[in-house]
Amino acid sequence: MGFELLYLGHSAFQLRTAAGTVVLIDPFISENRLCPLRIEELPPPHAVLVTHGAFDHLGDAFAIVARTGARLICAPEVRRAAIAKGIAEERVDLIVWGGAIQRCGLVIRAVENRHISHLLLEGSFLTGMPLSFILEVEPGLSIYH
């Protein structure tokens, strides 16, 4: 029962459940001076959650998913950019405000977030609705990010 939550600086976190599931949230790692670990030191995640496409939240998400085969869980604009950068569509789970999915032994809910979301793709900006996540780690135990 329980979980381990590791703060990786800025908005990045690593969650490890009692069952051994590893989830990265907003994996801004390699350019994050506050991150205590290098990307190579992190255990391969089962899922990578991205709240929005800003560089300091999206961070190393695409590289991590490509290297490890983890699932990417994100909003439409981040999904579009991931596929354009070579991430296989079947590795990317689309989620929007109010949606919920079950992945890697977790229930993941996307809820409203008041922030700006934009990322540059092929010379144009993509914008979208930023997300917050509620992760149900086990019945009766949830984490809000």
Rosetta constraint file for C-alpha pairs under 8 A:
AtomPair CA 1 CA 18 HARMONIC 5.63 0.50
AtomPair CA 1 CA 138 HARMONIC 7.89 0.50
AtomPair CA 2 CA 17 HARMONIC 6.57 0.50
AtomPair CA 2 CA 18 HARMONIC 5.62 0.50
AtomPair CA 2 CA 137 HARMONIC 7.78 0.50
AtomPair CA 2 CA 138 HARMONIC 7.85 0.50
AtomPair CA 3 CA 15 HARMONIC 7.07 0.50
AtomPair CA 3 CA 16 HARMONIC 5.70 0.50
AtomPair CA 3 CA 17 HARMONIC 4.38 0.50
AtomPair CA 3 CA 18 HARMONIC 5.34 0.50
AtomPair CA 3 CA 137 HARMONIC 7.54 0.50
AtomPair CA 4 CA 15 HARMONIC 5.82 0.50
AtomPair CA 4 CA 16 HARMONIC 5.11 0.50
AtomPair CA 4 CA 17 HARMONIC 6.37 0.50
AtomPair CA 4 CA 18 HARMONIC 7.85 0.50
AtomPair CA 5 CA 13 HARMONIC 6.84 0.50
AtomPair CA 5 CA 14 HARMONIC 5.79 0.50
AtomPair CA 5 CA 15 HARMONIC 4.68 0.50
AtomPair CA 5 CA 16 HARMONIC 6.49 0.50
AtomPair CA 6 CA 13 HARMONIC 5.59 0.50
AtomPair CA 6 CA 14 HARMONIC 5.06 0.50
AtomPair CA 6 CA 15 HARMONIC 6.47 0.50
AtomPair CA 7 CA 12 HARMONIC 6.36 0.50
AtomPair CA 7 CA 13 HARMONIC 4.74 0.50
AtomPair CA 7 CA 14 HARMONIC 6.65 0.50
AtomPair CA 7 CA 35 HARMONIC 7.98 0.50
AtomPair CA 8 CA 12 HARMONIC 5.01 0.50
AtomPair CA 8 CA 13 HARMONIC 5.24 0.50
AtomPair CA 8 CA 14 HARMONIC 7.13 0.50
AtomPair CA 8 CA 29 HARMONIC 7.32 0.50
AtomPair CA 8 CA 34 HARMONIC 6.95 0.50
AtomPair CA 8 CA 35 HARMONIC 4.62 0.50
AtomPair CA 8 CA 36 HARMONIC 6.25 0.50
AtomPair CA 8 CA 37 HARMONIC 7.44 0.50
AtomPair CA 9 CA 13 HARMONIC 7.52 0.50
AtomPair CA 9 CA 32 HARMONIC 6.96 0.50
AtomPair CA 9 CA 33 HARMONIC 7.78 0.50
AtomPair CA 9 CA 34 HARMONIC 4.69 0.50
AtomPair CA 9 CA 35 HARMONIC 4.77 0.50
AtomPair CA 9 CA 36 HARMONIC 7.55 0.50
AtomPair CA 10 CA 28 HARMONIC 7.69 0.50
AtomPair CA 10 CA 32 HARMONIC 7.41 0.50
AtomPair CA 10 CA 34 HARMONIC 6.86 0.50
AtomPair CA 10 CA 35 HARMONIC 7.88 0.50
AtomPair CA 10 CA 56 HARMONIC 7.81 0.50
AtomPair CA 11 CA 25 HARMONIC 7.76 0.50
AtomPair CA 11 CA 26 HARMONIC 6.17 0.50
AtomPair CA 11 CA 27 HARMONIC 7.92 0.50
AtomPair CA 11 CA 28 HARMONIC 7.55 0.50
AtomPair CA 11 CA 56 HARMONIC 7.92 0.50
AtomPair CA 11 CA 57 HARMONIC 6.64 0.50
AtomPair CA 12 CA 24 HARMONIC 7.30 0.50
AtomPair CA 12 CA 25 HARMONIC 5.56 0.50
AtomPair CA 12 CA 26 HARMONIC 4.84 0.50
AtomPair CA 12 CA 27 HARMONIC 5.13 0.50
AtomPair CA 12 CA 28 HARMONIC 5.97 0.50
AtomPair CA 12 CA 29 HARMONIC 7.49 0.50
AtomPair CA 12 CA 57 HARMONIC 7.28 0.50
AtomPair CA 13 CA 24 HARMONIC 5.84 0.50
AtomPair CA 13 CA 25 HARMONIC 5.26 0.50
AtomPair CA 13 CA 26 HARMONIC 6.99 0.50
AtomPair CA 13 CA 27 HARMONIC 7.12 0.50
AtomPair CA 14 CA 22 HARMONIC 6.96 0.50
AtomPair CA 14 CA 23 HARMONIC 5.74 0.50
AtomPair CA 14 CA 24 HARMONIC 4.63 0.50
AtomPair CA 14 CA 25 HARMONIC 6.44 0.50
AtomPair CA 15 CA 21 HARMONIC 7.84 0.50
AtomPair CA 15 CA 22 HARMONIC 5.63 0.50
AtomPair CA 15 CA 23 HARMONIC 5.07 0.50
AtomPair CA 15 CA 24 HARMONIC 6.38 0.50
AtomPair CA 16 CA 20 HARMONIC 5.92 0.50
AtomPair CA 16 CA 21 HARMONIC 5.47 0.50
AtomPair CA 16 CA 22 HARMONIC 4.53 0.50
AtomPair CA 16 CA 23 HARMONIC 6.50 0.50
AtomPair CA 17 CA 21 HARMONIC 5.23 0.50
AtomPair CA 17 CA 22 HARMONIC 6.71 0.50
AtomPair CA 17 CA 137 HARMONIC 6.76 0.50
AtomPair CA 21 CA 45 HARMONIC 7.47 0.50
AtomPair CA 21 CA 46 HARMONIC 6.36 0.50
AtomPair CA 21 CA 104 HARMONIC 6.66 0.50
AtomPair CA 21 CA 105 HARMONIC 7.47 0.50
AtomPair CA 22 CA 43 HARMONIC 7.54 0.50
AtomPair CA 22 CA 44 HARMONIC 7.32 0.50
AtomPair CA 22 CA 45 HARMONIC 4.71 0.50
AtomPair CA 22 CA 46 HARMONIC 5.48 0.50
AtomPair CA 22 CA 47 HARMONIC 6.93 0.50
AtomPair CA 23 CA 45 HARMONIC 5.28 0.50
AtomPair CA 23 CA 46 HARMONIC 5.92 0.50
AtomPair CA 23 CA 47 HARMONIC 4.94 0.50
AtomPair CA 23 CA 48 HARMONIC 5.74 0.50
AtomPair CA 23 CA 49 HARMONIC 7.38 0.50
AtomPair CA 24 CA 45 HARMONIC 6.43 0.50
AtomPair CA 24 CA 47 HARMONIC 6.49 0.50
AtomPair CA 24 CA 48 HARMONIC 4.78 0.50
AtomPair CA 24 CA 49 HARMONIC 6.18 0.50
AtomPair CA 25 CA 48 HARMONIC 5.84 0.50
AtomPair CA 25 CA 49 HARMONIC 4.69 0.50
AtomPair CA 25 CA 50 HARMONIC 5.93 0.50
AtomPair CA 25 CA 51 HARMONIC 7.75 0.50
AtomPair CA 26 CA 48 HARMONIC 7.53 0.50
AtomPair CA 26 CA 49 HARMONIC 6.17 0.50
AtomPair CA 26 CA 50 HARMONIC 4.86 0.50
AtomPair CA 26 CA 51 HARMONIC 6.44 0.50
AtomPair CA 26 CA 56 HARMONIC 7.84 0.50
AtomPair CA 26 CA 57 HARMONIC 4.56 0.50
AtomPair CA 26 CA 58 HARMONIC 5.63 0.50
AtomPair CA 26 CA 59 HARMONIC 6.82 0.50
AtomPair CA 26 CA 61 HARMONIC 7.33 0.50
AtomPair CA 27 CA 48 HARMONIC 7.59 0.50
AtomPair CA 27 CA 50 HARMONIC 7.64 0.50
AtomPair CA 27 CA 57 HARMONIC 6.39 0.50
AtomPair CA 27 CA 58 HARMONIC 6.36 0.50
AtomPair CA 27 CA 59 HARMONIC 5.41 0.50
AtomPair CA 27 CA 60 HARMONIC 5.67 0.50
AtomPair CA 27 CA 61 HARMONIC 5.75 0.50
AtomPair CA 28 CA 32 HARMONIC 6.02 0.50
AtomPair CA 28 CA 55 HARMONIC 7.59 0.50
AtomPair CA 28 CA 56 HARMONIC 5.53 0.50
AtomPair CA 28 CA 57 HARMONIC 5.49 0.50
AtomPair CA 28 CA 58 HARMONIC 6.28 0.50
AtomPair CA 28 CA 59 HARMONIC 3.81 0.50
AtomPair CA 28 CA 60 HARMONIC 5.69 0.50
AtomPair CA 28 CA 61 HARMONIC 7.62 0.50
AtomPair CA 29 CA 35 HARMONIC 6.04 0.50
AtomPair CA 29 CA 37 HARMONIC 7.75 0.50
AtomPair CA 29 CA 38 HARMONIC 6.95 0.50
AtomPair CA 29 CA 39 HARMONIC 6.30 0.50
AtomPair CA 29 CA 59 HARMONIC 6.47 0.50
AtomPair CA 29 CA 60 HARMONIC 6.37 0.50
AtomPair CA 30 CA 35 HARMONIC 7.92 0.50
AtomPair CA 30 CA 38 HARMONIC 6.54 0.50
AtomPair CA 30 CA 39 HARMONIC 6.40 0.50
AtomPair CA 30 CA 59 HARMONIC 7.69 0.50
AtomPair CA 30 CA 60 HARMONIC 7.01 0.50
AtomPair CA 31 CA 59 HARMONIC 7.75 0.50
AtomPair CA 32 CA 56 HARMONIC 7.94 0.50
AtomPair CA 37 CA 41 HARMONIC 6.09 0.50
AtomPair CA 37 CA 42 HARMONIC 7.12 0.50
AtomPair CA 38 CA 42 HARMONIC 7.08 0.50
AtomPair CA 44 CA 68 HARMONIC 5.96 0.50
AtomPair CA 44 CA 70 HARMONIC 7.64 0.50
AtomPair CA 45 CA 68 HARMONIC 7.23 0.50
AtomPair CA 45 CA 70 HARMONIC 5.91 0.50
AtomPair CA 46 CA 69 HARMONIC 7.86 0.50
AtomPair CA 46 CA 70 HARMONIC 4.77 0.50
AtomPair CA 46 CA 71 HARMONIC 6.35 0.50
AtomPair CA 46 CA 104 HARMONIC 6.64 0.50
AtomPair CA 47 CA 70 HARMONIC 4.95 0.50
AtomPair CA 47 CA 71 HARMONIC 4.54 0.50
AtomPair CA 47 CA 72 HARMONIC 5.88 0.50
AtomPair CA 47 CA 73 HARMONIC 7.16 0.50
AtomPair CA 47 CA 103 HARMONIC 7.97 0.50
AtomPair CA 47 CA 104 HARMONIC 7.27 0.50
AtomPair CA 48 CA 61 HARMONIC 6.67 0.50
AtomPair CA 48 CA 65 HARMONIC 7.21 0.50
AtomPair CA 48 CA 70 HARMONIC 6.62 0.50
AtomPair CA 48 CA 71 HARMONIC 6.07 0.50
AtomPair CA 48 CA 72 HARMONIC 4.88 0.50
AtomPair CA 48 CA 73 HARMONIC 6.14 0.50
AtomPair CA 49 CA 72 HARMONIC 6.00 0.50
AtomPair CA 49 CA 73 HARMONIC 4.81 0.50
AtomPair CA 49 CA 74 HARMONIC 6.09 0.50
AtomPair CA 50 CA 57 HARMONIC 6.72 0.50
AtomPair CA 50 CA 58 HARMONIC 5.92 0.50
AtomPair CA 50 CA 61 HARMONIC 7.50 0.50
AtomPair CA 50 CA 72 HARMONIC 7.61 0.50
AtomPair CA 50 CA 73 HARMONIC 6.44 0.50
AtomPair CA 50 CA 74 HARMONIC 5.26 0.50
AtomPair CA 50 CA 75 HARMONIC 7.82 0.50
AtomPair CA 50 CA 78 HARMONIC 7.91 0.50
AtomPair CA 51 CA 57 HARMONIC 6.90 0.50
AtomPair CA 51 CA 58 HARMONIC 7.63 0.50
AtomPair CA 51 CA 74 HARMONIC 6.59 0.50
AtomPair CA 51 CA 75 HARMONIC 7.49 0.50
AtomPair CA 51 CA 130 HARMONIC 5.68 0.50
AtomPair CA 51 CA 131 HARMONIC 4.70 0.50
AtomPair CA 51 CA 132 HARMONIC 6.04 0.50
AtomPair CA 51 CA 133 HARMONIC 7.61 0.50
AtomPair CA 52 CA 57 HARMONIC 6.49 0.50
AtomPair CA 52 CA 58 HARMONIC 6.50 0.50
AtomPair CA 52 CA 74 HARMONIC 7.35 0.50
AtomPair CA 52 CA 75 HARMONIC 7.00 0.50
AtomPair CA 52 CA 78 HARMONIC 6.78 0.50
AtomPair CA 52 CA 117 HARMONIC 5.47 0.50
AtomPair CA 52 CA 118 HARMONIC 7.47 0.50
AtomPair CA 52 CA 128 HARMONIC 7.75 0.50
AtomPair CA 52 CA 129 HARMONIC 7.48 0.50
AtomPair CA 52 CA 130 HARMONIC 4.91 0.50
AtomPair CA 52 CA 131 HARMONIC 6.49 0.50
AtomPair CA 53 CA 57 HARMONIC 6.58 0.50
AtomPair CA 53 CA 58 HARMONIC 5.24 0.50
AtomPair CA 53 CA 77 HARMONIC 7.36 0.50
AtomPair CA 53 CA 78 HARMONIC 5.69 0.50
AtomPair CA 53 CA 117 HARMONIC 5.68 0.50
AtomPair CA 53 CA 118 HARMONIC 5.48 0.50
AtomPair CA 53 CA 119 HARMONIC 5.16 0.50
AtomPair CA 53 CA 127 HARMONIC 8.00 0.50
AtomPair CA 54 CA 58 HARMONIC 5.86 0.50
AtomPair CA 54 CA 59 HARMONIC 7.93 0.50
AtomPair CA 54 CA 117 HARMONIC 5.99 0.50
AtomPair CA 54 CA 118 HARMONIC 5.67 0.50
AtomPair CA 54 CA 119 HARMONIC 5.68 0.50
AtomPair CA 55 CA 59 HARMONIC 5.28 0.50
AtomPair CA 55 CA 119 HARMONIC 7.26 0.50
AtomPair CA 60 CA 64 HARMONIC 6.08 0.50
AtomPair CA 61 CA 65 HARMONIC 6.12 0.50
AtomPair CA 61 CA 72 HARMONIC 7.74 0.50
AtomPair CA 62 CA 66 HARMONIC 6.02 0.50
AtomPair CA 62 CA 82 HARMONIC 6.34 0.50
AtomPair CA 62 CA 85 HARMONIC 7.70 0.50
AtomPair CA 62 CA 87 HARMONIC 7.09 0.50
AtomPair CA 63 CA 67 HARMONIC 6.04 0.50
AtomPair CA 64 CA 68 HARMONIC 5.92 0.50
AtomPair CA 64 CA 69 HARMONIC 7.85 0.50
AtomPair CA 64 CA 70 HARMONIC 7.49 0.50
AtomPair CA 65 CA 69 HARMONIC 5.17 0.50
AtomPair CA 65 CA 70 HARMONIC 4.92 0.50
AtomPair CA 65 CA 71 HARMONIC 6.61 0.50
AtomPair CA 65 CA 72 HARMONIC 6.65 0.50
AtomPair CA 65 CA 87 HARMONIC 7.52 0.50
AtomPair CA 66 CA 70 HARMONIC 7.66 0.50
AtomPair CA 66 CA 87 HARMONIC 6.34 0.50
AtomPair CA 69 CA 91 HARMONIC 7.38 0.50
AtomPair CA 70 CA 91 HARMONIC 7.14 0.50
AtomPair CA 71 CA 91 HARMONIC 4.98 0.50
AtomPair CA 71 CA 92 HARMONIC 5.88 0.50
AtomPair CA 71 CA 93 HARMONIC 7.09 0.50
AtomPair CA 72 CA 91 HARMONIC 6.16 0.50
AtomPair CA 72 CA 92 HARMONIC 4.71 0.50
AtomPair CA 72 CA 93 HARMONIC 5.99 0.50
AtomPair CA 73 CA 92 HARMONIC 5.97 0.50
AtomPair CA 73 CA 93 HARMONIC 4.73 0.50
AtomPair CA 73 CA 94 HARMONIC 6.04 0.50
AtomPair CA 73 CA 95 HARMONIC 6.76 0.50
AtomPair CA 74 CA 78 HARMONIC 6.10 0.50
AtomPair CA 74 CA 79 HARMONIC 6.23 0.50
AtomPair CA 74 CA 92 HARMONIC 7.52 0.50
AtomPair CA 74 CA 93 HARMONIC 6.47 0.50
AtomPair CA 74 CA 94 HARMONIC 5.44 0.50
AtomPair CA 74 CA 95 HARMONIC 5.71 0.50
AtomPair CA 74 CA 96 HARMONIC 7.78 0.50
AtomPair CA 75 CA 79 HARMONIC 6.20 0.50
AtomPair CA 75 CA 94 HARMONIC 5.63 0.50
AtomPair CA 75 CA 95 HARMONIC 5.35 0.50
AtomPair CA 75 CA 96 HARMONIC 5.69 0.50
AtomPair CA 75 CA 128 HARMONIC 7.47 0.50
AtomPair CA 75 CA 129 HARMONIC 7.28 0.50
AtomPair CA 75 CA 130 HARMONIC 7.39 0.50
AtomPair CA 75 CA 131 HARMONIC 7.37 0.50
AtomPair CA 76 CA 80 HARMONIC 6.14 0.50
AtomPair CA 76 CA 94 HARMONIC 6.22 0.50
AtomPair CA 76 CA 95 HARMONIC 7.43 0.50
AtomPair CA 76 CA 96 HARMONIC 7.64 0.50
AtomPair CA 76 CA 128 HARMONIC 7.23 0.50
AtomPair CA 77 CA 81 HARMONIC 6.32 0.50
AtomPair CA 77 CA 126 HARMONIC 6.05 0.50
AtomPair CA 77 CA 127 HARMONIC 6.45 0.50
AtomPair CA 77 CA 128 HARMONIC 5.93 0.50
AtomPair CA 78 CA 82 HARMONIC 6.05 0.50
AtomPair CA 79 CA 83 HARMONIC 6.24 0.50
AtomPair CA 79 CA 92 HARMONIC 6.52 0.50
AtomPair CA 79 CA 93 HARMONIC 7.79 0.50
AtomPair CA 79 CA 94 HARMONIC 6.72 0.50
AtomPair CA 80 CA 84 HARMONIC 6.20 0.50
AtomPair CA 81 CA 85 HARMONIC 6.12 0.50
AtomPair CA 81 CA 121 HARMONIC 6.51 0.50
AtomPair CA 82 CA 86 HARMONIC 6.49 0.50
AtomPair CA 82 CA 87 HARMONIC 5.38 0.50
AtomPair CA 82 CA 92 HARMONIC 7.92 0.50
AtomPair CA 83 CA 87 HARMONIC 4.77 0.50
AtomPair CA 83 CA 88 HARMONIC 6.12 0.50
AtomPair CA 83 CA 89 HARMONIC 6.12 0.50
AtomPair CA 87 CA 91 HARMONIC 6.96 0.50
AtomPair CA 87 CA 92 HARMONIC 7.63 0.50
AtomPair CA 88 CA 92 HARMONIC 7.10 0.50
AtomPair CA 95 CA 99 HARMONIC 5.92 0.50
AtomPair CA 95 CA 100 HARMONIC 7.20 0.50
AtomPair CA 95 CA 101 HARMONIC 7.77 0.50
AtomPair CA 95 CA 110 HARMONIC 6.70 0.50
AtomPair CA 96 CA 110 HARMONIC 6.02 0.50
AtomPair CA 96 CA 111 HARMONIC 7.70 0.50
AtomPair CA 96 CA 129 HARMONIC 7.90 0.50
AtomPair CA 96 CA 131 HARMONIC 7.32 0.50
AtomPair CA 97 CA 109 HARMONIC 7.99 0.50
AtomPair CA 97 CA 110 HARMONIC 4.92 0.50
AtomPair CA 97 CA 111 HARMONIC 4.70 0.50
AtomPair CA 97 CA 112 HARMONIC 5.63 0.50
AtomPair CA 97 CA 131 HARMONIC 6.64 0.50
AtomPair CA 98 CA 109 HARMONIC 6.94 0.50
AtomPair CA 98 CA 110 HARMONIC 5.65 0.50
AtomPair CA 98 CA 111 HARMONIC 5.52 0.50
AtomPair CA 98 CA 112 HARMONIC 7.63 0.50
AtomPair CA 99 CA 109 HARMONIC 5.80 0.50
AtomPair CA 99 CA 110 HARMONIC 5.54 0.50
AtomPair CA 99 CA 111 HARMONIC 7.62 0.50
AtomPair CA 100 CA 107 HARMONIC 6.82 0.50
AtomPair CA 100 CA 108 HARMONIC 5.44 0.50
AtomPair CA 100 CA 109 HARMONIC 4.21 0.50
AtomPair CA 100 CA 110 HARMONIC 6.30 0.50
AtomPair CA 101 CA 107 HARMONIC 5.82 0.50
AtomPair CA 101 CA 108 HARMONIC 5.39 0.50
AtomPair CA 101 CA 109 HARMONIC 6.64 0.50
AtomPair CA 102 CA 106 HARMONIC 5.57 0.50
AtomPair CA 102 CA 107 HARMONIC 4.51 0.50
AtomPair CA 102 CA 108 HARMONIC 6.14 0.50
AtomPair CA 103 CA 107 HARMONIC 6.57 0.50
AtomPair CA 103 CA 108 HARMONIC 7.36 0.50
AtomPair CA 105 CA 137 HARMONIC 7.87 0.50
AtomPair CA 106 CA 135 HARMONIC 6.56 0.50
AtomPair CA 106 CA 136 HARMONIC 5.74 0.50
AtomPair CA 106 CA 137 HARMONIC 5.61 0.50
AtomPair CA 106 CA 138 HARMONIC 7.29 0.50
AtomPair CA 107 CA 135 HARMONIC 5.82 0.50
AtomPair CA 107 CA 136 HARMONIC 5.05 0.50
AtomPair CA 107 CA 137 HARMONIC 7.22 0.50
AtomPair CA 108 CA 133 HARMONIC 6.65 0.50
AtomPair CA 108 CA 134 HARMONIC 5.89 0.50
AtomPair CA 108 CA 135 HARMONIC 4.70 0.50
AtomPair CA 108 CA 136 HARMONIC 6.43 0.50
AtomPair CA 109 CA 133 HARMONIC 5.56 0.50
AtomPair CA 109 CA 134 HARMONIC 5.06 0.50
AtomPair CA 109 CA 135 HARMONIC 6.40 0.50
AtomPair CA 110 CA 131 HARMONIC 5.98 0.50
AtomPair CA 110 CA 132 HARMONIC 5.71 0.50
AtomPair CA 110 CA 133 HARMONIC 4.75 0.50
AtomPair CA 110 CA 134 HARMONIC 6.51 0.50
AtomPair CA 111 CA 131 HARMONIC 5.94 0.50
AtomPair CA 111 CA 132 HARMONIC 5.17 0.50
AtomPair CA 111 CA 133 HARMONIC 6.02 0.50
AtomPair CA 111 CA 134 HARMONIC 7.38 0.50
AtomPair CA 112 CA 130 HARMONIC 7.41 0.50
AtomPair CA 112 CA 131 HARMONIC 5.80 0.50
AtomPair CA 112 CA 132 HARMONIC 6.09 0.50
AtomPair CA 113 CA 129 HARMONIC 7.74 0.50
AtomPair CA 113 CA 130 HARMONIC 5.75 0.50
AtomPair CA 113 CA 131 HARMONIC 5.20 0.50
AtomPair CA 113 CA 132 HARMONIC 5.49 0.50
AtomPair CA 114 CA 130 HARMONIC 7.24 0.50
AtomPair CA 115 CA 130 HARMONIC 6.28 0.50
AtomPair CA 116 CA 128 HARMONIC 7.92 0.50
AtomPair CA 116 CA 129 HARMONIC 7.47 0.50
AtomPair CA 116 CA 130 HARMONIC 6.58 0.50
AtomPair CA 117 CA 127 HARMONIC 5.43 0.50
AtomPair CA 117 CA 128 HARMONIC 5.56 0.50
AtomPair CA 117 CA 129 HARMONIC 6.34 0.50
AtomPair CA 117 CA 130 HARMONIC 5.60 0.50
AtomPair CA 118 CA 125 HARMONIC 6.26 0.50
AtomPair CA 118 CA 126 HARMONIC 5.40 0.50
AtomPair CA 118 CA 127 HARMONIC 4.35 0.50
AtomPair CA 118 CA 128 HARMONIC 6.74 0.50
AtomPair CA 119 CA 125 HARMONIC 5.47 0.50
AtomPair CA 119 CA 126 HARMONIC 5.37 0.50
AtomPair CA 119 CA 127 HARMONIC 6.70 0.50
AtomPair CA 120 CA 124 HARMONIC 5.60 0.50
AtomPair CA 120 CA 125 HARMONIC 4.50 0.50
AtomPair CA 120 CA 126 HARMONIC 6.26 0.50
AtomPair CA 121 CA 125 HARMONIC 6.12 0.50
AtomPair CA 121 CA 126 HARMONIC 6.89 0.50
AtomPair CA 132 CA 144 HARMONIC 7.34 0.50
AtomPair CA 132 CA 145 HARMONIC 5.61 0.50
AtomPair CA 133 CA 143 HARMONIC 7.96 0.50
AtomPair CA 133 CA 144 HARMONIC 5.74 0.50
AtomPair CA 133 CA 145 HARMONIC 5.15 0.50
AtomPair CA 134 CA 142 HARMONIC 6.45 0.50
AtomPair CA 134 CA 143 HARMONIC 5.51 0.50
AtomPair CA 134 CA 144 HARMONIC 4.46 0.50
AtomPair CA 134 CA 145 HARMONIC 6.37 0.50
AtomPair CA 135 CA 142 HARMONIC 5.36 0.50
AtomPair CA 135 CA 143 HARMONIC 5.14 0.50
AtomPair CA 135 CA 144 HARMONIC 6.49 0.50
AtomPair CA 136 CA 140 HARMONIC 7.52 0.50
AtomPair CA 136 CA 141 HARMONIC 5.89 0.50
AtomPair CA 136 CA 142 HARMONIC 4.23 0.50
AtomPair CA 136 CA 143 HARMONIC 6.52 0.50
AtomPair CA 137 CA 141 HARMONIC 5.73 0.50
AtomPair CA 137 CA 142 HARMONIC 5.60 0.50
AtomPair CA 137 CA 143 HARMONIC 7.30 0.50
AtomPair CA 138 CA 142 HARMONIC 7.16 0.50
